[in-house]
């Protein structure tokens, strides 16, 4: 393969992700020319409305898939948490990179942790999942929608629009903005795939698949398979306040998951540990457990 075209959104974080993949390909295959193609998605164009109101996941992937189908690009690099649990026909995730820190981060100009926030403090997030879990921990806080790229969100915080904001730690780390993180929040269960990059290709494009196969991290791939299985089973999208985090620990897979009401008043959680050779269908089992224990009722109320 003489040349490979990588489709990417134009935000600084998306470009970092695409450039990371391009750099790894160049190291492995120095004779292959790599070109980045910047593509604006619907999610980028509508930056002032909560994602849940404009269609959730797919907002950041559809335009890249159109370009792939038309063979204008060979692959797309996504934040995996933005990728719908079911891909359209004709596409596949061919590789998932080793996961960066999967947790959410607490960012504030004045406070070091959520427990320090005074009653009525305004917390910014674009995620129903984050909002629900924060309100479950601190029902006396106010949640305000926060959209835009990482830098825009930080500027809004610095301008005093929010007392604190919650962001994915991975994005801040990748952009060299880790110094803004006051506290990691492992108690807030992340979204499926958070911290990992997905490399999407056309189904059957064996040539591209052979080039990028080396980027796949098998442990991350296995963990995220469980997470996305769960997401698919509950009909997961940005409209669903649900979180799941799976990690390989020796010969076991440890999983935590939750489904919450948007106001945080109701939340069903589970945590489980399964032998690694017995994880087939684990995501579906966890979904069934949570749905039976009150999750279905929560989702119906949405």
Buried (B, 14 or more C-beta within 10 A) or exposed (E): EEEBBBBBBBBBBBBBBBBBBBEBBBEEBEEBEBEBBEBEBBBBEBEEEBBBEEBBBBBBBBBBBBBBEEEEBBBBBBBBBBBBBEBEEEBBBBBBBBBBBBBBBBBBBEBEEBEBBEEEBBBBBBBBBBBBBBBBBBEEBBBBBBBBBBEEBBEBBEEEBBBBBBBBBBBBBBBEBEEBBBBBBBEBBBBBBBBBBBBBBBEEBEEBBEBBEEBBBEBBBBBBBBBBBBBBBBEBBBBBBBBBBBBBEEEBBBBBBBBBBBEBEBBBBBEBEBEEEEBEEBBBBBBBBBBEEBBBEBBEEE
